[in-house]
Amino acid sequence: MSAEGVMSSIEFQMSLLLFVALAGYLLASRINQSAVIGEILVGLIVGPSVLGLVTYTDFVSSIAHLGAIILLFVIGFEFNIREIFNIRYGFIAGFGVIIPWIGGYATALLFHFDTQGAFFVGTALTATSIAITANVLREINQLQSKAAKAIIGAAVIDDVLSLLALAITEDVVSGSFTIEGIVLVFVKAIGFMVLFGLLGVSVISTFLMKLDHSRIAEKFPEFVFITAMMIAFLYAMVADLVGLSGIVGAFLAGVSMESVGLRRSKDLKEGAEYLQIIFASIFFV
């Protein structure tokens, strides 16, 4: 194999990405920051912005996407389904969308953007990075705190509201704005969260515990874990289909399995955490 072939091989890219992730950990320990901060900083240095050692290929993009989904699946195990639909978090998320949207729009106009461009600038600022926030809270062992519950709960609702903001902006700019269209987007997003949340808590969690007592689980302790990961990716796919972020679907899957207790099978959260360590590191890089 030629040197160019080696450099472009999946094995080399995975090795390089994990080497960079390790460098991020070392940097984080030196500057006394979260590993996430170190990985992001090192990623900026080795990426196209500075050294150009790692490029954002389809392979890297796919691995990073897997990392985000697995990370939020793991985070979901720390939450109860009732905490996701807390009305107070809805108010927090509402302010977290409206203020950046209006502020971004006004600021863009101040810098002489046209009205359409200003609308999209405001919409872009409504998005949140739930994966980074969740991982930092997990690292400092604060996921069970009230503040963390509010932050993550509001961020999940924020994803729905940001989707609405994008739909409104697209319709206003294209001149096709209708109340019915916006209501449809909202109903699909909320309907997915309510329906799949209830389905997970009442059906899927029970199914996994029954599967744990089956002969196949007794013979193959990893069988239930593979089933759970399949469901997590299925939730992520459906979330994408209704216009939400796939990581919201994965998070909802984790929340749905929070109460699952297994006796014969490998622990779901522990298994997912091992996957998350590898793939989420690449995501942050």
Backbone torsions as a table, in degrees:
resi	resn	phi	psi	omega
1	MET	NA	135.7	-179.8
2	SER	-70.5	165.3	179.0
3	ALA	-61.8	-37.8	179.1
4	GLU	-65.9	-37.9	178.5
5	GLY	-66.1	-39.0	177.6
6	VAL	-64.4	-44.6	-177.9
7	MET	-62.3	-32.1	-177.2
8	SER	-93.9	-0.8	-177.8
9	SER	-71.6	152.1	179.4
10	ILE	-61.5	-39.5	-178.7
11	GLU	-60.6	-44.3	-179.7
12	PHE	-66.7	-43.1	-178.8
13	GLN	-63.1	-41.5	178.1
14	MET	-64.5	-44.1	180.0
15	SER	-61.5	-44.0	-179.4
16	LEU	-65.1	-43.7	-178.9
17	LEU	-63.3	-41.3	179.3
18	LEU	-72.0	-32.7	174.4
19	PHE	-62.7	-42.7	178.0
20	VAL	-64.6	-39.6	178.0
21	ALA	-61.5	-41.8	177.2
22	LEU	-62.2	-39.4	177.0
23	ALA	-62.5	-34.9	176.7
24	GLY	-63.8	-40.1	176.7
25	TYR	-62.2	-44.1	-179.7
26	LEU	-63.2	-42.7	178.3
27	LEU	-63.4	-43.1	-179.4
28	ALA	-61.2	-38.7	179.5
29	SER	-68.2	-32.5	179.2
30	ARG	-71.2	-38.2	-176.7
31	ILE	-98.3	5.1	176.8
32	ASN	56.8	50.8	179.5
33	GLN	-126.7	172.3	175.7
34	SER	-61.0	149.2	177.2
35	ALA	-58.1	-32.1	178.8
36	VAL	-59.0	-43.6	-179.6
37	ILE	-62.3	-45.2	179.3
38	GLY	-61.6	-42.9	-179.2
39	GLU	-65.8	-41.0	179.0
40	ILE	-65.2	-43.9	-179.7
41	LEU	-62.8	-45.6	179.5
42	VAL	-66.3	-37.6	177.1
43	GLY	-60.2	-40.7	177.0
44	LEU	-62.7	-38.9	-177.1
45	ILE	-69.2	-45.2	-176.0
46	VAL	-84.2	-12.1	-178.1
47	GLY	-81.5	-173.4	-176.2
48	PRO	-60.0	-22.0	-177.2
49	SER	-65.9	-32.7	-175.8
50	VAL	-124.9	-81.0	-173.0
51	LEU	-86.2	-27.4	179.5
52	GLY	71.0	25.4	179.8
53	LEU	-75.4	-30.3	178.9
54	VAL	-121.9	129.2	177.7
55	THR	-109.4	154.9	-175.1
56	TYR	-85.8	75.7	-179.9
57	THR	-78.4	172.3	176.7
58	ASP	-60.9	-36.0	179.4
59	PHE	-64.5	-49.1	-179.8
60	VAL	-61.9	-41.7	178.9
61	SER	-60.3	-43.2	-178.9
62	SER	-65.6	-45.0	179.9
63	ILE	-63.6	-42.2	179.4
64	ALA	-63.4	-40.5	179.0
65	HIS	-63.2	-41.8	175.7
66	LEU	-59.6	-40.9	-179.9
67	GLY	-60.2	-44.2	-179.9
68	ALA	-64.9	-41.1	-179.8
69	ILE	-65.2	-46.4	-178.8
70	ILE	-66.0	-39.3	179.0
71	LEU	-59.0	-49.1	-178.0
72	LEU	-70.9	-27.1	173.5
73	PHE	-63.3	-44.4	178.4
74	VAL	-64.8	-44.2	179.9
75	ILE	-60.4	-34.9	-178.9
76	GLY	-59.2	-27.9	179.9
77	PHE	-65.2	-16.8	-178.3
78	GLU	-88.0	-1.9	-172.9
79	PHE	-122.0	150.0	174.0
80	ASN	-97.7	147.6	-175.6
81	ILE	-58.1	-33.5	-179.3
82	ARG	-66.6	-27.7	-178.0
83	GLU	-71.3	-23.4	-178.1
84	ILE	-75.4	-30.4	-175.9
85	PHE	-105.3	29.5	177.4
86	ASN	-72.6	125.8	-175.6
87	ILE	-61.7	-30.6	179.7
88	ARG	-64.6	-36.3	178.7
89	TYR	-67.7	-28.7	176.9
90	GLY	-65.0	-40.1	177.5
91	PHE	-65.5	-42.4	178.6
92	ILE	-60.8	-46.5	-179.6
93	ALA	-63.3	-37.6	-180.0
94	GLY	-60.6	-47.3	177.1
95	PHE	-65.3	-34.8	-179.7
96	GLY	-68.7	-15.7	177.0
97	VAL	-101.2	-47.6	-174.0
98	ILE	-64.3	-46.3	-176.8
99	ILE	-64.6	-48.8	176.9
100	PRO	-63.8	-34.8	-178.8
101	TRP	-64.3	-52.3	179.7
102	ILE	-66.6	-43.9	-179.9
103	GLY	-62.4	-42.1	178.3
104	GLY	-65.2	-40.6	178.5
105	TYR	-62.2	-47.6	-178.3
106	ALA	-65.4	-40.3	-179.4
107	THR	-66.4	-40.4	178.9
108	ALA	-63.3	-39.9	176.7
109	LEU	-64.3	-36.6	178.7
110	LEU	-62.0	-32.1	179.0
111	PHE	-96.1	22.6	170.2
112	HIS	68.7	27.7	168.7
113	PHE	-71.3	153.1	172.5
114	ASP	-75.8	171.7	-174.3
115	THR	-60.8	-42.8	-179.2
116	GLN	-63.4	-46.0	179.1
117	GLY	-62.3	-40.0	179.7
118	ALA	-63.5	-37.4	177.5
119	PHE	-59.6	-45.7	-177.2
120	PHE	-71.6	-33.1	175.2
121	VAL	-62.0	-47.0	178.1
122	GLY	-60.3	-42.2	-180.0
123	THR	-64.2	-41.2	-180.0
124	ALA	-60.2	-33.9	-177.7
125	LEU	-77.3	-5.8	178.2
126	THR	-81.4	-14.7	-176.5
127	ALA	-74.2	146.9	176.7
128	THR	-120.2	157.3	177.2
129	SER	-104.5	81.9	-175.2
130	ILE	-65.4	-31.8	-177.2
131	ALA	-65.4	-45.9	-179.5
132	ILE	-65.9	-46.6	-180.0
133	THR	-58.8	-47.8	-177.6
134	ALA	-62.2	-40.8	-177.4
135	ASN	-70.0	-38.0	177.3
136	VAL	-63.5	-43.5	178.0
137	LEU	-62.9	-37.0	178.7
138	ARG	-66.8	-41.4	-178.9
139	GLU	-62.2	-36.3	-177.4
140	ILE	-95.8	14.4	175.4
141	ASN	56.9	42.9	-179.1
142	GLN	-116.6	11.6	-176.1
143	LEU	-64.6	-25.6	-179.1
144	GLN	-89.8	-0.8	179.4
145	SER	-75.3	157.9	179.5
146	LYS	-62.7	-38.0	-179.6
147	ALA	-63.4	-42.7	-179.8
148	ALA	-64.7	-41.1	178.3
149	LYS	-59.6	-42.5	-180.0
150	ALA	-66.8	-42.0	-178.3
151	ILE	-63.4	-49.5	-177.3
152	ILE	-71.0	-43.1	179.0
153	GLY	-60.2	-43.9	178.8
154	ALA	-66.4	-35.8	-179.0
155	ALA	-66.5	-36.5	177.4
156	VAL	-65.4	-47.0	177.7
157	ILE	-64.2	-36.2	178.7
158	ASP	-57.1	-35.0	-179.7
159	ASP	-63.6	-38.5	177.4
160	VAL	-66.7	-45.9	-178.1
161	LEU	-67.1	-35.3	176.7
162	SER	-65.3	-36.7	175.8
163	LEU	-62.0	-42.0	176.7
164	LEU	-63.4	-43.1	179.4
165	ALA	-59.9	-41.8	179.1
166	LEU	-65.5	-42.9	179.8
167	ALA	-62.2	-43.5	178.8
168	ILE	-63.0	-45.0	-179.0
169	THR	-62.0	-46.4	-180.0
170	GLU	-60.5	-43.3	-178.1
171	ASP	-68.9	-39.7	179.8
172	VAL	-64.7	-45.2	-178.4
173	VAL	-65.5	-37.9	-178.6
174	SER	-84.6	-8.5	179.4
175	GLY	78.8	17.4	-177.5
176	SER	-114.3	25.8	-176.1
177	PHE	-66.4	128.3	173.0
178	THR	-140.2	146.1	177.6
179	ILE	-62.6	-38.9	-178.1
180	GLU	-61.0	-39.8	-179.5
181	GLY	-65.5	-40.8	179.5
182	ILE	-68.1	-42.4	178.5
183	VAL	-60.7	-39.4	180.0
184	LEU	-62.3	-44.0	178.0
185	VAL	-60.9	-44.9	-179.0
186	PHE	-63.5	-45.4	-178.4
187	VAL	-63.5	-41.1	178.8
188	LYS	-62.5	-44.4	-177.5
189	ALA	-67.5	-50.0	179.7
190	ILE	-66.1	-40.0	179.6
191	GLY	-59.6	-41.5	178.0
192	PHE	-61.5	-48.0	-176.3
193	MET	-64.2	-43.8	-179.2
194	VAL	-69.3	-49.8	-175.7
195	LEU	-63.4	-49.9	-176.4
196	PHE	-75.5	-26.1	173.8
197	GLY	-65.8	-48.6	178.4
198	LEU	-65.7	-39.3	178.4
199	LEU	-61.3	-42.0	-178.8
200	GLY	-66.1	-46.1	-176.8
201	VAL	-70.2	-42.4	-172.4
202	SER	-90.6	-27.7	-174.7
203	VAL	-114.1	-55.9	-172.7
204	ILE	-66.3	-44.1	179.9
205	SER	-62.2	-40.9	177.3
206	THR	-64.9	-41.5	178.9
207	PHE	-61.3	-42.1	-179.5
208	LEU	-65.7	-38.8	178.9
209	MET	-69.0	-36.4	175.5
210	LYS	-67.7	-38.7	178.7
211	LEU	-62.8	-32.1	179.1
212	ASP	-62.8	-26.1	-179.4
213	HIS	-94.4	5.4	-178.1
214	SER	-84.1	166.3	179.6
215	ARG	-66.5	-37.9	-178.3
216	ILE	-63.6	-36.5	178.3
217	ALA	-71.8	-33.1	177.6
218	GLU	-66.7	-38.1	179.7
219	LYS	-78.2	-38.5	-178.2
220	PHE	-124.9	92.6	-176.3
221	PRO	-61.3	-18.4	-179.4
222	GLU	-86.2	-4.9	-174.2
223	PHE	-60.6	-44.7	-178.2
224	VAL	-67.1	-37.7	178.9
225	PHE	-63.1	-43.4	178.4
226	ILE	-62.1	-40.4	177.7
227	THR	-61.1	-44.0	-179.7
228	ALA	-63.1	-42.2	178.9
229	MET	-65.6	-37.6	176.5
230	MET	-59.8	-43.7	-179.9
231	ILE	-65.5	-39.3	179.1
232	ALA	-60.0	-45.3	179.8
233	PHE	-70.5	-31.8	176.0
234	LEU	-64.6	-44.2	176.5
235	TYR	-59.9	-42.7	179.8
236	ALA	-62.3	-40.5	-179.9
237	MET	-64.7	-44.7	-179.3
238	VAL	-65.2	-38.8	176.9
239	ALA	-59.9	-42.6	176.0
240	ASP	-59.9	-41.3	-177.0
241	LEU	-64.4	-33.0	180.0
242	VAL	-90.0	2.9	175.3
243	GLY	99.2	-3.9	177.0
244	LEU	-84.2	169.9	174.3
245	SER	-72.7	141.2	178.3
246	GLY	-59.0	-30.1	-178.5
247	ILE	-68.9	-25.9	175.3
248	VAL	-67.3	-40.6	176.5
249	GLY	-62.9	-43.5	179.1
250	ALA	-64.1	-40.5	177.6
251	PHE	-60.7	-44.0	-180.0
252	LEU	-63.7	-35.9	176.6
253	ALA	-63.7	-43.2	178.2
254	GLY	-62.9	-42.8	177.6
255	VAL	-60.3	-40.8	-178.7
256	SER	-63.3	-29.5	-176.9
257	MET	-98.6	8.1	-176.2
258	GLU	-56.9	-35.5	-175.4
259	SER	-95.2	5.0	-177.9
260	VAL	-71.4	122.4	176.6
261	GLY	-112.4	124.2	-176.5
262	LEU	-113.0	145.1	179.5
263	ARG	-113.7	-42.6	-177.0
264	ARG	-93.3	-27.7	-169.9
265	SER	-94.5	165.4	175.6
266	LYS	-67.4	144.3	-177.9
267	ASP	-63.2	130.0	-175.6
268	LEU	-64.7	-49.4	-177.0
269	LYS	-64.4	-42.9	-179.1
270	GLU	-62.1	-43.8	179.4
271	GLY	-63.6	-43.6	179.9
272	ALA	-66.1	-33.5	179.9
273	GLU	-64.7	-36.7	177.6
274	TYR	-64.6	-40.7	175.9
275	LEU	-64.7	-41.7	-178.0
276	GLN	-62.2	-38.0	-179.4
277	ILE	-56.4	-42.7	-178.7
278	ILE	-76.0	-57.0	-170.3
279	PHE	-75.9	-34.6	178.0
280	ALA	-68.9	-31.9	176.5
281	SER	-60.0	-43.2	178.1
282	ILE	-66.2	-38.2	178.0
283	PHE	-58.3	-46.3	-177.8
284	PHE	-70.3	-35.5	174.9
285	VAL	-61.0	NA	NA
